[in-house]
Amino acid sequence: MKHTNESFPEYFILMGLTKHPWLRLPLFFVLLTSYLLTLSGNTAIILVSQLDSQLQTPMYFFLTSLSFLDLCFTTTTVPQMLFNLGGPSKGITRPGCMVQAYVFHWLGCSECVLLGVMALDRYVALCRPLRYSVIMGRQLCLQLSGTAWLLGLANSLLQATLTFRLPLCGNQVLDHFFCELPGLIRMACGDTTVNVIILAVAATFLIMGPLSMILVSYGYIARAVFRIPSAAGRLKAFHTCSSHLLVVSLFYGPGIYIYMQPPADDSQDLTKVLTLFYCVITPMANPFIYTLRNKEVTGALRRLLRKTTSSTQMKLWKNAGWETVAGRGNEGDDTDIVRFGVANKVRRKGDGQASGSRDRRRLLDEAGFIWAGGALQLKVQEDSDLASPFPTTGFRL
């Protein structure tokens, strides 16, 4: 037992991203900003995909899984990096290092497989559109997503367990900013041949396997797209797949360089930059890639924002002393108020009463309404693309 404790230290010293002290504060704020953007962007995609009925499709089911993976993936490393950059300590305990290594490689491998599954989903959607809803049923989507998580977990348990059994002969300094398996293997003072071979084989299976499936799927997709007669149809199909291809390039490129070559002592600075790229930059960029290039997601975000705004405005109405009554649109259908943006109208709670006090008028003005012609009306009627999100009710005193 004494030999084991000396061989594997109780804590590690992480060298971090840079050896220059003057860079620590700028890096701290850059990482903090990127982490906050990652949290907000991926959380927004998860909420929109779950709350908007128009996004209840297999594509957005997998996009939700990817966003959740990115949230967990980034949280595994960035808080520790911020702690080390913002304080005097650069250490991490042995249990903390083990948990970080297990979870990081579990999530990283799961994301590799999930990106391959998303390419398969795009293949079925574009090459088998009439059978898409039948083939990609909810049960199959759950099975594919679960398979990605299980494969990542199995690989993490194998790789990390073998790595933490290596003798380190008391070495404590880890030239990295978190506990990554290739860095721990380089620290070992014993024979690492078995670890290197297993790492290479697993990387080939979990990186090159899904990547091959992605390339084959998009080969069939490209052939199907070029058969579309209209240029607008071809452009729409390419836009559907371009976001996923961009994410694949950003994630797989650094991973292939790091895990598909034997651990070496040189080019460690480049390894740190590439690792930072796929574990921090890529999760931050994914929400922007999918939202800025996807009209369905941007439309859902606008609808969710309007619903949130409507809730705030209705609270202002109630604070102004108005109460809800049943209302109808000009078309005679309760849903017309929402569909056509017809101005919401109300009637006063009693003949001869004033329209309200000065404070009440101010609150109504802040809510975006005016009192005109004996009724409360929206200041600007909305068109059909930006229909009013308010429920089919009016308000009266």
Buried (B, 14 or more C-beta within 10 A) or exposed (E): EEEEEEBBBEBBBBBBBBEEEEBBEEBBEEBBEBBEBBBEBBBBBBBBBEEBEEBEBBBBBBBBBBBBBBBBBBBBBBEBBBBBBBEEEBBBEBEBBBBBBBBBBBBBBBBBBBBBBBBBBBBBBBBEEEEBEEBBEEEBBEEBBEBBBEBBBBBBEBBBEBBBEBBBEEBEEBBBBBBBBBBBBBBBEEEBEEBBEBBBEBBEBBBBBBBEBBEEBBEEBBEBBEEBEEEEEBEEBBEBBEBBBBBBEBBBBBBBBBBEBEBEEEEBEEBBEBBBBBBBBBBBBBBEBBBEBBEBBBBBBBBBEBEEBBEEBBEBBEBBBBEBEEBBBEEEEBEBBBEBBBBBBBBBEEEEEEBBEEEBBEBBBEBEBEBEEEBBBBEEEBEEEEBBBBEBBBBBB
